[in-house]
């Protein structure tokens, strides 16, 4: 991507001019020679989004397509339900981590969602007055699933396994 900095707004925030391609100008001669845009640079979190998506797909949805609705509005509603449930489990994990005085990433998502799911099914059958005590017990039970600290450095560096091609290469 080619651009020229017009103004530096902040450390990772720039106002830039980008050239419009000759092909685009040929299709529409009224286009200007440059586009003015805002360029915001950020450091991508290391895998948090992918981990969250993996937790949703593999743990919460149990690697199954569980959307049962045949209409787009129903699918949207189901997706919102899945996302709300995921965020509620994460919120509870944060509260548990705070009580246990550990980082929220040290609470096992798999164990937490399994225990919360089981407890909610039992809570539906129990009398109304038992809810606060059951929730307190559930938090105490989840504290047993605190994960150990992550290693800072790997013992052995990651490497890519080379698999030779089954087809011979033809050089010209």
Phi and psi in radians as a Rosetta constraint file:
Dihedral C 1 N 2 CA 2 C 2 CIRCULARHARMONIC -1.736 0.35
Dihedral N 2 CA 2 C 2 N 3 CIRCULARHARMONIC 2.433 0.35
Dihedral C 2 N 3 CA 3 C 3 CIRCULARHARMONIC -2.801 0.35
Dihedral N 3 CA 3 C 3 N 4 CIRCULARHARMONIC 2.818 0.35
Dihedral C 3 N 4 CA 4 C 4 CIRCULARHARMONIC -2.170 0.35
Dihedral N 4 CA 4 C 4 N 5 CIRCULARHARMONIC 2.261 0.35
Dihedral C 4 N 5 CA 5 C 5 CIRCULARHARMONIC -1.300 0.35
Dihedral N 5 CA 5 C 5 N 6 CIRCULARHARMONIC 2.179 0.35
Dihedral C 5 N 6 CA 6 C 6 CIRCULARHARMONIC -1.642 0.35
Dihedral N 6 CA 6 C 6 N 7 CIRCULARHARMONIC -0.759 0.35
Dihedral C 6 N 7 CA 7 C 7 CIRCULARHARMONIC -2.654 0.35
Dihedral N 7 CA 7 C 7 N 8 CIRCULARHARMONIC 2.440 0.35
Dihedral C 7 N 8 CA 8 C 8 CIRCULARHARMONIC -1.719 0.35
Dihedral N 8 CA 8 C 8 N 9 CIRCULARHARMONIC 1.907 0.35
Dihedral C 8 N 9 CA 9 C 9 CIRCULARHARMONIC -1.401 0.35
Dihedral N 9 CA 9 C 9 N 10 CIRCULARHARMONIC -0.819 0.35
Dihedral C 9 N 10 CA 10 C 10 CIRCULARHARMONIC -2.585 0.35
Dihedral N 10 CA 10 C 10 N 11 CIRCULARHARMONIC -3.024 0.35
Dihedral C 10 N 11 CA 11 C 11 CIRCULARHARMONIC -1.012 0.35
Dihedral N 11 CA 11 C 11 N 12 CIRCULARHARMONIC -0.788 0.35
Dihedral C 11 N 12 CA 12 C 12 CIRCULARHARMONIC -1.977 0.35
Dihedral N 12 CA 12 C 12 N 13 CIRCULARHARMONIC 0.380 0.35
Dihedral C 12 N 13 CA 13 C 13 CIRCULARHARMONIC -2.298 0.35
Dihedral N 13 CA 13 C 13 N 14 CIRCULARHARMONIC 2.016 0.35
Dihedral C 13 N 14 CA 14 C 14 CIRCULARHARMONIC -2.228 0.35
Dihedral N 14 CA 14 C 14 N 15 CIRCULARHARMONIC 2.682 0.35
Dihedral C 14 N 15 CA 15 C 15 CIRCULARHARMONIC -1.847 0.35
Dihedral N 15 CA 15 C 15 N 16 CIRCULARHARMONIC 2.163 0.35
Dihedral C 15 N 16 CA 16 C 16 CIRCULARHARMONIC -2.254 0.35
Dihedral N 16 CA 16 C 16 N 17 CIRCULARHARMONIC 2.789 0.35
Dihedral C 16 N 17 CA 17 C 17 CIRCULARHARMONIC -1.979 0.35
Dihedral N 17 CA 17 C 17 N 18 CIRCULARHARMONIC 2.233 0.35
Dihedral C 17 N 18 CA 18 C 18 CIRCULARHARMONIC -1.994 0.35
Dihedral N 18 CA 18 C 18 N 19 CIRCULARHARMONIC 2.381 0.35
Dihedral C 18 N 19 CA 19 C 19 CIRCULARHARMONIC -1.229 0.35
Dihedral N 19 CA 19 C 19 N 20 CIRCULARHARMONIC 2.489 0.35
Dihedral C 19 N 20 CA 20 C 20 CIRCULARHARMONIC -1.477 0.35
Dihedral N 20 CA 20 C 20 N 21 CIRCULARHARMONIC 2.366 0.35
Dihedral C 20 N 21 CA 21 C 21 CIRCULARHARMONIC -1.149 0.35
Dihedral N 21 CA 21 C 21 N 22 CIRCULARHARMONIC 2.593 0.35
Dihedral C 21 N 22 CA 22 C 22 CIRCULARHARMONIC -1.039 0.35
Dihedral N 22 CA 22 C 22 N 23 CIRCULARHARMONIC -0.590 0.35
Dihedral C 22 N 23 CA 23 C 23 CIRCULARHARMONIC -1.115 0.35
Dihedral N 23 CA 23 C 23 N 24 CIRCULARHARMONIC -0.728 0.35
Dihedral C 23 N 24 CA 24 C 24 CIRCULARHARMONIC -1.174 0.35
Dihedral N 24 CA 24 C 24 N 25 CIRCULARHARMONIC -0.698 0.35
Dihedral C 24 N 25 CA 25 C 25 CIRCULARHARMONIC -1.211 0.35
Dihedral N 25 CA 25 C 25 N 26 CIRCULARHARMONIC -0.512 0.35
Dihedral C 25 N 26 CA 26 C 26 CIRCULARHARMONIC -1.202 0.35
Dihedral N 26 CA 26 C 26 N 27 CIRCULARHARMONIC -0.689 0.35
Dihedral C 26 N 27 CA 27 C 27 CIRCULARHARMONIC -1.233 0.35
Dihedral N 27 CA 27 C 27 N 28 CIRCULARHARMONIC -0.612 0.35
Dihedral C 27 N 28 CA 28 C 28 CIRCULARHARMONIC -2.400 0.35
Dihedral N 28 CA 28 C 28 N 29 CIRCULARHARMONIC 1.655 0.35
Dihedral C 28 N 29 CA 29 C 29 CIRCULARHARMONIC -1.123 0.35
Dihedral N 29 CA 29 C 29 N 30 CIRCULARHARMONIC -0.258 0.35
Dihedral C 29 N 30 CA 30 C 30 CIRCULARHARMONIC -1.374 0.35
Dihedral N 30 CA 30 C 30 N 31 CIRCULARHARMONIC -0.138 0.35
Dihedral C 30 N 31 CA 31 C 31 CIRCULARHARMONIC -1.163 0.35
Dihedral N 31 CA 31 C 31 N 32 CIRCULARHARMONIC 2.547 0.35
Dihedral C 31 N 32 CA 32 C 32 CIRCULARHARMONIC -1.276 0.35
Dihedral N 32 CA 32 C 32 N 33 CIRCULARHARMONIC 2.953 0.35
Dihedral C 32 N 33 CA 33 C 33 CIRCULARHARMONIC -1.274 0.35
Dihedral N 33 CA 33 C 33 N 34 CIRCULARHARMONIC -0.479 0.35
Dihedral C 33 N 34 CA 34 C 34 CIRCULARHARMONIC -2.374 0.35
Dihedral N 34 CA 34 C 34 N 35 CIRCULARHARMONIC 2.681 0.35
Dihedral C 34 N 35 CA 35 C 35 CIRCULARHARMONIC -1.775 0.35
Dihedral N 35 CA 35 C 35 N 36 CIRCULARHARMONIC 2.457 0.35
Dihedral C 35 N 36 CA 36 C 36 CIRCULARHARMONIC -1.768 0.35
Dihedral N 36 CA 36 C 36 N 37 CIRCULARHARMONIC 2.290 0.35
Dihedral C 36 N 37 CA 37 C 37 CIRCULARHARMONIC -2.511 0.35
Dihedral N 37 CA 37 C 37 N 38 CIRCULARHARMONIC 2.855 0.35
Dihedral C 37 N 38 CA 38 C 38 CIRCULARHARMONIC -1.738 0.35
Dihedral N 38 CA 38 C 38 N 39 CIRCULARHARMONIC 2.294 0.35
Dihedral C 38 N 39 CA 39 C 39 CIRCULARHARMONIC -1.965 0.35
Dihedral N 39 CA 39 C 39 N 40 CIRCULARHARMONIC 1.914 0.35
Dihedral C 39 N 40 CA 40 C 40 CIRCULARHARMONIC -1.951 0.35
Dihedral N 40 CA 40 C 40 N 41 CIRCULARHARMONIC 2.037 0.35
Dihedral C 40 N 41 CA 41 C 41 CIRCULARHARMONIC -1.734 0.35
Dihedral N 41 CA 41 C 41 N 42 CIRCULARHARMONIC 2.438 0.35
Dihedral C 41 N 42 CA 42 C 42 CIRCULARHARMONIC -2.486 0.35
Dihedral N 42 CA 42 C 42 N 43 CIRCULARHARMONIC 2.717 0.35
Dihedral C 42 N 43 CA 43 C 43 CIRCULARHARMONIC -1.600 0.35
Dihedral N 43 CA 43 C 43 N 44 CIRCULARHARMONIC 2.129 0.35
Dihedral C 43 N 44 CA 44 C 44 CIRCULARHARMONIC -1.208 0.35
Dihedral N 44 CA 44 C 44 N 45 CIRCULARHARMONIC 2.326 0.35
Dihedral C 44 N 45 CA 45 C 45 CIRCULARHARMONIC -1.090 0.35
Dihedral N 45 CA 45 C 45 N 46 CIRCULARHARMONIC 2.567 0.35
Dihedral C 45 N 46 CA 46 C 46 CIRCULARHARMONIC -1.374 0.35
Dihedral N 46 CA 46 C 46 N 47 CIRCULARHARMONIC 1.519 0.35
Dihedral C 46 N 47 CA 47 C 47 CIRCULARHARMONIC 1.340 0.35
Dihedral N 47 CA 47 C 47 N 48 CIRCULARHARMONIC 0.132 0.35
Dihedral C 47 N 48 CA 48 C 48 CIRCULARHARMONIC -1.124 0.35
Dihedral N 48 CA 48 C 48 N 49 CIRCULARHARMONIC -0.717 0.35
Dihedral C 48 N 49 CA 49 C 49 CIRCULARHARMONIC -1.158 0.35
Dihedral N 49 CA 49 C 49 N 50 CIRCULARHARMONIC -0.758 0.35
Dihedral C 49 N 50 CA 50 C 50 CIRCULARHARMONIC -1.137 0.35
Dihedral N 50 CA 50 C 50 N 51 CIRCULARHARMONIC -0.660 0.35
Dihedral C 50 N 51 CA 51 C 51 CIRCULARHARMONIC -1.126 0.35
Dihedral N 51 CA 51 C 51 N 52 CIRCULARHARMONIC -0.748 0.35
Dihedral C 51 N 52 CA 52 C 52 CIRCULARHARMONIC -1.102 0.35
Dihedral N 52 CA 52 C 52 N 53 CIRCULARHARMONIC -0.746 0.35
Dihedral C 52 N 53 CA 53 C 53 CIRCULARHARMONIC -1.132 0.35
Dihedral N 53 CA 53 C 53 N 54 CIRCULARHARMONIC -0.704 0.35
Dihedral C 53 N 54 CA 54 C 54 CIRCULARHARMONIC -1.097 0.35
Dihedral N 54 CA 54 C 54 N 55 CIRCULARHARMONIC -0.710 0.35
Dihedral C 54 N 55 CA 55 C 55 CIRCULARHARMONIC -1.111 0.35
Dihedral N 55 CA 55 C 55 N 56 CIRCULARHARMONIC -0.752 0.35
Dihedral C 55 N 56 CA 56 C 56 CIRCULARHARMONIC -1.059 0.35
Dihedral N 56 CA 56 C 56 N 57 CIRCULARHARMONIC -0.883 0.35
Dihedral C 56 N 57 CA 57 C 57 CIRCULARHARMONIC -1.233 0.35
Dihedral N 57 CA 57 C 57 N 58 CIRCULARHARMONIC -0.856 0.35
Dihedral C 57 N 58 CA 58 C 58 CIRCULARHARMONIC -1.535 0.35
Dihedral N 58 CA 58 C 58 N 59 CIRCULARHARMONIC -0.719 0.35
Dihedral C 58 N 59 CA 59 C 59 CIRCULARHARMONIC -1.563 0.35
Dihedral N 59 CA 59 C 59 N 60 CIRCULARHARMONIC -0.973 0.35
Dihedral C 59 N 60 CA 60 C 60 CIRCULARHARMONIC -1.224 0.35
Dihedral N 60 CA 60 C 60 N 61 CIRCULARHARMONIC -0.763 0.35
Dihedral C 60 N 61 CA 61 C 61 CIRCULARHARMONIC -1.624 0.35
Dihedral N 61 CA 61 C 61 N 62 CIRCULARHARMONIC -0.003 0.35
Dihedral C 61 N 62 CA 62 C 62 CIRCULARHARMONIC 0.940 0.35
Dihedral N 62 CA 62 C 62 N 63 CIRCULARHARMONIC 0.693 0.35
Dihedral C 62 N 63 CA 63 C 63 CIRCULARHARMONIC 0.975 0.35
Dihedral N 63 CA 63 C 63 N 64 CIRCULARHARMONIC 0.448 0.35
Dihedral C 63 N 64 CA 64 C 64 CIRCULARHARMONIC -2.063 0.35
Dihedral N 64 CA 64 C 64 N 65 CIRCULARHARMONIC 2.641 0.35
Dihedral C 64 N 65 CA 65 C 65 CIRCULARHARMONIC -1.434 0.35
Dihedral N 65 CA 65 C 65 N 66 CIRCULARHARMONIC 1.886 0.35
Dihedral C 65 N 66 CA 66 C 66 CIRCULARHARMONIC -1.891 0.35
Dihedral N 66 CA 66 C 66 N 67 CIRCULARHARMONIC 0.179 0.35
Dihedral C 66 N 67 CA 67 C 67 CIRCULARHARMONIC -1.382 0.35
Dihedral N 67 CA 67 C 67 N 68 CIRCULARHARMONIC 2.011 0.35
Dihedral C 67 N 68 CA 68 C 68 CIRCULARHARMONIC -1.739 0.35
Dihedral N 68 CA 68 C 68 N 69 CIRCULARHARMONIC -0.273 0.35
Dihedral C 68 N 69 CA 69 C 69 CIRCULARHARMONIC -1.239 0.35
Dihedral N 69 CA 69 C 69 N 70 CIRCULARHARMONIC 2.570 0.35
Dihedral C 69 N 70 CA 70 C 70 CIRCULARHARMONIC -1.748 0.35
Dihedral N 70 CA 70 C 70 N 71 CIRCULARHARMONIC -0.069 0.35
Dihedral C 70 N 71 CA 71 C 71 CIRCULARHARMONIC -2.057 0.35
Dihedral N 71 CA 71 C 71 N 72 CIRCULARHARMONIC 2.601 0.35
Dihedral C 71 N 72 CA 72 C 72 CIRCULARHARMONIC -1.046 0.35
Dihedral N 72 CA 72 C 72 N 73 CIRCULARHARMONIC -0.658 0.35
Dihedral C 72 N 73 CA 73 C 73 CIRCULARHARMONIC -1.132 0.35
Dihedral N 73 CA 73 C 73 N 74 CIRCULARHARMONIC -0.694 0.35
Dihedral C 73 N 74 CA 74 C 74 CIRCULARHARMONIC -1.174 0.35
Dihedral N 74 CA 74 C 74 N 75 CIRCULARHARMONIC -0.659 0.35
Dihedral C 74 N 75 CA 75 C 75 CIRCULARHARMONIC -1.117 0.35
Dihedral N 75 CA 75 C 75 N 76 CIRCULARHARMONIC -0.764 0.35
Dihedral C 75 N 76 CA 76 C 76 CIRCULARHARMONIC -1.030 0.35
Dihedral N 76 CA 76 C 76 N 77 CIRCULARHARMONIC -0.757 0.35
Dihedral C 76 N 77 CA 77 C 77 CIRCULARHARMONIC -1.101 0.35
Dihedral N 77 CA 77 C 77 N 78 CIRCULARHARMONIC -0.750 0.35
Dihedral C 77 N 78 CA 78 C 78 CIRCULARHARMONIC -1.127 0.35
Dihedral N 78 CA 78 C 78 N 79 CIRCULARHARMONIC -0.733 0.35
Dihedral C 78 N 79 CA 79 C 79 CIRCULARHARMONIC -1.111 0.35
Dihedral N 79 CA 79 C 79 N 80 CIRCULARHARMONIC -0.728 0.35
Dihedral C 79 N 80 CA 80 C 80 CIRCULARHARMONIC -1.062 0.35
Dihedral N 80 CA 80 C 80 N 81 CIRCULARHARMONIC -0.710 0.35
Dihedral C 80 N 81 CA 81 C 81 CIRCULARHARMONIC -1.071 0.35
Dihedral N 81 CA 81 C 81 N 82 CIRCULARHARMONIC -0.750 0.35
Dihedral C 81 N 82 CA 82 C 82 CIRCULARHARMONIC -1.111 0.35
Dihedral N 82 CA 82 C 82 N 83 CIRCULARHARMONIC -0.781 0.35
Dihedral C 82 N 83 CA 83 C 83 CIRCULARHARMONIC -1.171 0.35
Dihedral N 83 CA 83 C 83 N 84 CIRCULARHARMONIC -0.681 0.35
Dihedral C 83 N 84 CA 84 C 84 CIRCULARHARMONIC -1.136 0.35
Dihedral N 84 CA 84 C 84 N 85 CIRCULARHARMONIC -0.767 0.35
Dihedral C 84 N 85 CA 85 C 85 CIRCULARHARMONIC -1.073 0.35
Dihedral N 85 CA 85 C 85 N 86 CIRCULARHARMONIC -0.749 0.35
Dihedral C 85 N 86 CA 86 C 86 CIRCULARHARMONIC -1.034 0.35
Dihedral N 86 CA 86 C 86 N 87 CIRCULARHARMONIC -0.813 0.35
Dihedral C 86 N 87 CA 87 C 87 CIRCULARHARMONIC -1.186 0.35
Dihedral N 87 CA 87 C 87 N 88 CIRCULARHARMONIC -0.586 0.35
Dihedral C 87 N 88 CA 88 C 88 CIRCULARHARMONIC -1.177 0.35
Dihedral N 88 CA 88 C 88 N 89 CIRCULARHARMONIC -0.688 0.35
Dihedral C 88 N 89 CA 89 C 89 CIRCULARHARMONIC -1.118 0.35
Dihedral N 89 CA 89 C 89 N 90 CIRCULARHARMONIC -0.776 0.35
Dihedral C 89 N 90 CA 90 C 90 CIRCULARHARMONIC -1.079 0.35
Dihedral N 90 CA 90 C 90 N 91 CIRCULARHARMONIC -0.697 0.35
Dihedral C 90 N 91 CA 91 C 91 CIRCULARHARMONIC -1.093 0.35
Dihedral N 91 CA 91 C 91 N 92 CIRCULARHARMONIC -0.754 0.35
Dihedral C 91 N 92 CA 92 C 92 CIRCULARHARMONIC -1.137 0.35
Dihedral N 92 CA 92 C 92 N 93 CIRCULARHARMONIC -0.675 0.35
Dihedral C 92 N 93 CA 93 C 93 CIRCULARHARMONIC -1.104 0.35
Dihedral N 93 CA 93 C 93 N 94 CIRCULARHARMONIC -0.641 0.35
Dihedral C 93 N 94 CA 94 C 94 CIRCULARHARMONIC -1.146 0.35
Dihedral N 94 CA 94 C 94 N 95 CIRCULARHARMONIC -0.730 0.35
Dihedral C 94 N 95 CA 95 C 95 CIRCULARHARMONIC -1.131 0.35
Dihedral N 95 CA 95 C 95 N 96 CIRCULARHARMONIC -0.712 0.35
Dihedral C 95 N 96 CA 96 C 96 CIRCULARHARMONIC -1.135 0.35
Dihedral N 96 CA 96 C 96 N 97 CIRCULARHARMONIC -0.745 0.35
Dihedral C 96 N 97 CA 97 C 97 CIRCULARHARMONIC -1.095 0.35
Dihedral N 97 CA 97 C 97 N 98 CIRCULARHARMONIC -0.674 0.35
Dihedral C 97 N 98 CA 98 C 98 CIRCULARHARMONIC -1.116 0.35
Dihedral N 98 CA 98 C 98 N 99 CIRCULARHARMONIC -0.761 0.35
Dihedral C 98 N 99 CA 99 C 99 CIRCULARHARMONIC -1.099 0.35
Dihedral N 99 CA 99 C 99 N 100 CIRCULARHARMONIC -0.694 0.35
Dihedral C 99 N 100 CA 100 C 100 CIRCULARHARMONIC -1.452 0.35
Dihedral N 100 CA 100 C 100 N 101 CIRCULARHARMONIC -0.099 0.35
Dihedral C 100 N 101 CA 101 C 101 CIRCULARHARMONIC 1.032 0.35
Dihedral N 101 CA 101 C 101 N 102 CIRCULARHARMONIC 0.807 0.35
Dihedral C 101 N 102 CA 102 C 102 CIRCULARHARMONIC -2.300 0.35
Dihedral N 102 CA 102 C 102 N 103 CIRCULARHARMONIC 2.925 0.35
Dihedral C 102 N 103 CA 103 C 103 CIRCULARHARMONIC -1.224 0.35
Dihedral N 103 CA 103 C 103 N 104 CIRCULARHARMONIC 2.528 0.35
Dihedral C 103 N 104 CA 104 C 104 CIRCULARHARMONIC -1.042 0.35
Dihedral N 104 CA 104 C 104 N 105 CIRCULARHARMONIC -0.447 0.35
Dihedral C 104 N 105 CA 105 C 105 CIRCULARHARMONIC -1.248 0.35
Dihedral N 105 CA 105 C 105 N 106 CIRCULARHARMONIC -0.170 0.35
Dihedral C 105 N 106 CA 106 C 106 CIRCULARHARMONIC -1.556 0.35
Dihedral N 106 CA 106 C 106 N 107 CIRCULARHARMONIC -0.049 0.35
Dihedral C 106 N 107 CA 107 C 107 CIRCULARHARMONIC -1.612 0.35
Dihedral N 107 CA 107 C 107 N 108 CIRCULARHARMONIC 2.273 0.35
Dihedral C 107 N 108 CA 108 C 108 CIRCULARHARMONIC -1.254 0.35
Dihedral N 108 CA 108 C 108 N 109 CIRCULARHARMONIC 2.083 0.35
Dihedral C 108 N 109 CA 109 C 109 CIRCULARHARMONIC -1.125 0.35
Dihedral N 109 CA 109 C 109 N 110 CIRCULARHARMONIC -0.747 0.35
Dihedral C 109 N 110 CA 110 C 110 CIRCULARHARMONIC -1.049 0.35
Dihedral N 110 CA 110 C 110 N 111 CIRCULARHARMONIC -0.828 0.35
Dihedral C 110 N 111 CA 111 C 111 CIRCULARHARMONIC -1.167 0.35
Dihedral N 111 CA 111 C 111 N 112 CIRCULARHARMONIC -0.713 0.35
Dihedral C 111 N 112 CA 112 C 112 CIRCULARHARMONIC -1.108 0.35
Dihedral N 112 CA 112 C 112 N 113 CIRCULARHARMONIC -0.840 0.35
Dihedral C 112 N 113 CA 113 C 113 CIRCULARHARMONIC -1.192 0.35
Dihedral N 113 CA 113 C 113 N 114 CIRCULARHARMONIC -0.609 0.35
Dihedral C 113 N 114 CA 114 C 114 CIRCULARHARMONIC -1.141 0.35
Dihedral N 114 CA 114 C 114 N 115 CIRCULARHARMONIC -0.817 0.35
Dihedral C 114 N 115 CA 115 C 115 CIRCULARHARMONIC -1.178 0.35
Dihedral N 115 CA 115 C 115 N 116 CIRCULARHARMONIC -0.740 0.35
Dihedral C 115 N 116 CA 116 C 116 CIRCULARHARMONIC -1.099 0.35
Dihedral N 116 CA 116 C 116 N 117 CIRCULARHARMONIC -0.741 0.35
Dihedral C 116 N 117 CA 117 C 117 CIRCULARHARMONIC -1.064 0.35
Dihedral N 117 CA 117 C 117 N 118 CIRCULARHARMONIC -0.808 0.35
Dihedral C 117 N 118 CA 118 C 118 CIRCULARHARMONIC -1.098 0.35
Dihedral N 118 CA 118 C 118 N 119 CIRCULARHARMONIC -0.802 0.35
Dihedral C 118 N 119 CA 119 C 119 CIRCULARHARMONIC -1.117 0.35
Dihedral N 119 CA 119 C 119 N 120 CIRCULARHARMONIC -0.694 0.35
Dihedral C 119 N 120 CA 120 C 120 CIRCULARHARMONIC -1.132 0.35
Dihedral N 120 CA 120 C 120 N 121 CIRCULARHARMONIC -0.619 0.35
Dihedral C 120 N 121 CA 121 C 121 CIRCULARHARMONIC -1.151 0.35
Dihedral N 121 CA 121 C 121 N 122 CIRCULARHARMONIC -0.703 0.35
Dihedral C 121 N 122 CA 122 C 122 CIRCULARHARMONIC -1.250 0.35
Dihedral N 122 CA 122 C 122 N 123 CIRCULARHARMONIC -0.611 0.35
Dihedral C 122 N 123 CA 123 C 123 CIRCULARHARMONIC -1.112 0.35
Dihedral N 123 CA 123 C 123 N 124 CIRCULARHARMONIC -0.539 0.35
Dihedral C 123 N 124 CA 124 C 124 CIRCULARHARMONIC -1.114 0.35
Dihedral N 124 CA 124 C 124 N 125 CIRCULARHARMONIC -0.464 0.35
Dihedral C 124 N 125 CA 125 C 125 CIRCULARHARMONIC -1.638 0.35
Dihedral N 125 CA 125 C 125 N 126 CIRCULARHARMONIC -0.248 0.35
Dihedral C 125 N 126 CA 126 C 126 CIRCULARHARMONIC -1.571 0.35
Dihedral N 126 CA 126 C 126 N 127 CIRCULARHARMONIC 2.784 0.35
Dihedral C 126 N 127 CA 127 C 127 CIRCULARHARMONIC -1.121 0.35
Dihedral N 127 CA 127 C 127 N 128 CIRCULARHARMONIC 2.769 0.35
Dihedral C 127 N 128 CA 128 C 128 CIRCULARHARMONIC -1.036 0.35
Dihedral N 128 CA 128 C 128 N 129 CIRCULARHARMONIC -0.679 0.35
Dihedral C 128 N 129 CA 129 C 129 CIRCULARHARMONIC -1.201 0.35
Dihedral N 129 CA 129 C 129 N 130 CIRCULARHARMONIC -0.217 0.35
Dihedral C 129 N 130 CA 130 C 130 CIRCULARHARMONIC -1.521 0.35
Dihedral N 130 CA 130 C 130 N 131 CIRCULARHARMONIC -0.158 0.35
Dihedral C 130 N 131 CA 131 C 131 CIRCULARHARMONIC -1.015 0.35
Dihedral N 131 CA 131 C 131 N 132 CIRCULARHARMONIC -0.900 0.35
Dihedral C 131 N 132 CA 132 C 132 CIRCULARHARMONIC -1.052 0.35
Dihedral N 132 CA 132 C 132 N 133 CIRCULARHARMONIC -0.708 0.35
Dihedral C 132 N 133 CA 133 C 133 CIRCULARHARMONIC -1.159 0.35
Dihedral N 133 CA 133 C 133 N 134 CIRCULARHARMONIC -0.704 0.35
Dihedral C 133 N 134 CA 134 C 134 CIRCULARHARMONIC -1.147 0.35
Dihedral N 134 CA 134 C 134 N 135 CIRCULARHARMONIC -0.722 0.35
Dihedral C 134 N 135 CA 135 C 135 CIRCULARHARMONIC -1.121 0.35
Dihedral N 135 CA 135 C 135 N 136 CIRCULARHARMONIC -0.682 0.35
Dihedral C 135 N 136 CA 136 C 136 CIRCULARHARMONIC -1.119 0.35
Dihedral N 136 CA 136 C 136 N 137 CIRCULARHARMONIC -0.734 0.35
Dihedral C 136 N 137 CA 137 C 137 CIRCULARHARMONIC -1.138 0.35
Dihedral N 137 CA 137 C 137 N 138 CIRCULARHARMONIC -0.672 0.35
Dihedral C 137 N 138 CA 138 C 138 CIRCULARHARMONIC -1.097 0.35
Dihedral N 138 CA 138 C 138 N 139 CIRCULARHARMONIC -0.749 0.35
Dihedral C 138 N 139 CA 139 C 139 CIRCULARHARMONIC -1.100 0.35
Dihedral N 139 CA 139 C 139 N 140 CIRCULARHARMONIC -0.699 0.35
Dihedral C 139 N 140 CA 140 C 140 CIRCULARHARMONIC -1.138 0.35
Dihedral N 140 CA 140 C 140 N 141 CIRCULARHARMONIC -0.667 0.35
Dihedral C 140 N 141 CA 141 C 141 CIRCULARHARMONIC -1.166 0.35
Dihedral N 141 CA 141 C 141 N 142 CIRCULARHARMONIC -0.695 0.35
Dihedral C 141 N 142 CA 142 C 142 CIRCULARHARMONIC -1.172 0.35
Dihedral N 142 CA 142 C 142 N 143 CIRCULARHARMONIC -0.485 0.35
Dihedral C 142 N 143 CA 143 C 143 CIRCULARHARMONIC -1.061 0.35
Dihedral N 143 CA 143 C 143 N 144 CIRCULARHARMONIC -0.354 0.35
Dihedral C 143 N 144 CA 144 C 144 CIRCULARHARMONIC -1.266 0.35
Dihedral N 144 CA 144 C 144 N 145 CIRCULARHARMONIC -0.247 0.35
Dihedral C 144 N 145 CA 145 C 145 CIRCULARHARMONIC -1.792 0.35
Dihedral N 145 CA 145 C 145 N 146 CIRCULARHARMONIC 0.484 0.35
Dihedral C 145 N 146 CA 146 C 146 CIRCULARHARMONIC -1.248 0.35
Dihedral N 146 CA 146 C 146 N 147 CIRCULARHARMONIC 2.222 0.35
Dihedral C 146 N 147 CA 147 C 147 CIRCULARHARMONIC -1.392 0.35
Dihedral N 147 CA 147 C 147 N 148 CIRCULARHARMONIC 2.686 0.35
Dihedral C 147 N 148 CA 148 C 148 CIRCULARHARMONIC -1.216 0.35
Dihedral N 148 CA 148 C 148 N 149 CIRCULARHARMONIC 2.814 0.35
Dihedral C 148 N 149 CA 149 C 149 CIRCULARHARMONIC -1.022 0.35
Dihedral N 149 CA 149 C 149 N 150 CIRCULARHARMONIC 2.526 0.35
Dihedral C 149 N 150 CA 150 C 150 CIRCULARHARMONIC -1.317 0.35
Dihedral N 150 CA 150 C 150 N 151 CIRCULARHARMONIC 2.601 0.35
Dihedral C 150 N 151 CA 151 C 151 CIRCULARHARMONIC -1.182 0.35
Dihedral N 151 CA 151 C 151 N 152 CIRCULARHARMONIC 2.534 0.35
Dihedral C 151 N 152 CA 152 C 152 CIRCULARHARMONIC -1.350 0.35
Dihedral N 152 CA 152 C 152 N 153 CIRCULARHARMONIC -0.741 0.35
Dihedral C 152 N 153 CA 153 C 153 CIRCULARHARMONIC -2.275 0.35
Dihedral N 153 CA 153 C 153 N 154 CIRCULARHARMONIC 2.553 0.35
Dihedral C 153 N 154 CA 154 C 154 CIRCULARHARMONIC -1.302 0.35
Dihedral N 154 CA 154 C 154 N 155 CIRCULARHARMONIC 2.568 0.35
Dihedral C 154 N 155 CA 155 C 155 CIRCULARHARMONIC -1.204 0.35
Dihedral N 155 CA 155 C 155 N 156 CIRCULARHARMONIC -0.757 0.35
Dihedral C 155 N 156 CA 156 C 156 CIRCULARHARMONIC -2.116 0.35
Dihedral N 156 CA 156 C 156 N 157 CIRCULARHARMONIC 2.336 0.35
Dihedral C 156 N 157 CA 157 C 157 CIRCULARHARMONIC -1.171 0.35
Dihedral N 157 CA 157 C 157 N 158 CIRCULARHARMONIC 2.668 0.35
Dihedral C 157 N 158 CA 158 C 158 CIRCULARHARMONIC -1.157 0.35
Dihedral N 158 CA 158 C 158 N 159 CIRCULARHARMONIC 2.532 0.35
Dihedral C 158 N 159 CA 159 C 159 CIRCULARHARMONIC -2.482 0.35
Dihedral N 159 CA 159 C 159 N 160 CIRCULARHARMONIC 2.692 0.35
Dihedral C 159 N 160 CA 160 C 160 CIRCULARHARMONIC -1.665 0.35
Dihedral N 160 CA 160 C 160 N 161 CIRCULARHARMONIC 2.275 0.35
Dihedral C 160 N 161 CA 161 C 161 CIRCULARHARMONIC -1.331 0.35
Dihedral N 161 CA 161 C 161 N 162 CIRCULARHARMONIC 2.178 0.35
Dihedral C 161 N 162 CA 162 C 162 CIRCULARHARMONIC -1.464 0.35
Dihedral N 162 CA 162 C 162 N 163 CIRCULARHARMONIC 2.152 0.35
Dihedral C 162 N 163 CA 163 C 163 CIRCULARHARMONIC -2.023 0.35
Dihedral N 163 CA 163 C 163 N 164 CIRCULARHARMONIC 2.008 0.35
Dihedral C 163 N 164 CA 164 C 164 CIRCULARHARMONIC -1.136 0.35
Dihedral N 164 CA 164 C 164 N 165 CIRCULARHARMONIC 2.591 0.35
Dihedral C 164 N 165 CA 165 C 165 CIRCULARHARMONIC -1.196 0.35
Dihedral N 165 CA 165 C 165 N 166 CIRCULARHARMONIC 2.533 0.35
Dihedral C 165 N 166 CA 166 C 166 CIRCULARHARMONIC -1.386 0.35
Dihedral N 166 CA 166 C 166 N 167 CIRCULARHARMONIC -0.255 0.35
Dihedral C 166 N 167 CA 167 C 167 CIRCULARHARMONIC -1.919 0.35
Dihedral N 167 CA 167 C 167 N 168 CIRCULARHARMONIC 2.362 0.35
Dihedral C 167 N 168 CA 168 C 168 CIRCULARHARMONIC -1.200 0.35
Dihedral N 168 CA 168 C 168 N 169 CIRCULARHARMONIC 2.576 0.35
Dihedral C 168 N 169 CA 169 C 169 CIRCULARHARMONIC -1.504 0.35
Dihedral N 169 CA 169 C 169 N 170 CIRCULARHARMONIC 2.475 0.35
Dihedral C 169 N 170 CA 170 C 170 CIRCULARHARMONIC -1.921 0.35
Dihedral N 170 CA 170 C 170 N 171 CIRCULARHARMONIC 2.112 0.35
Dihedral C 170 N 171 CA 171 C 171 CIRCULARHARMONIC -1.748 0.35
Dihedral N 171 CA 171 C 171 N 172 CIRCULARHARMONIC 2.479 0.35
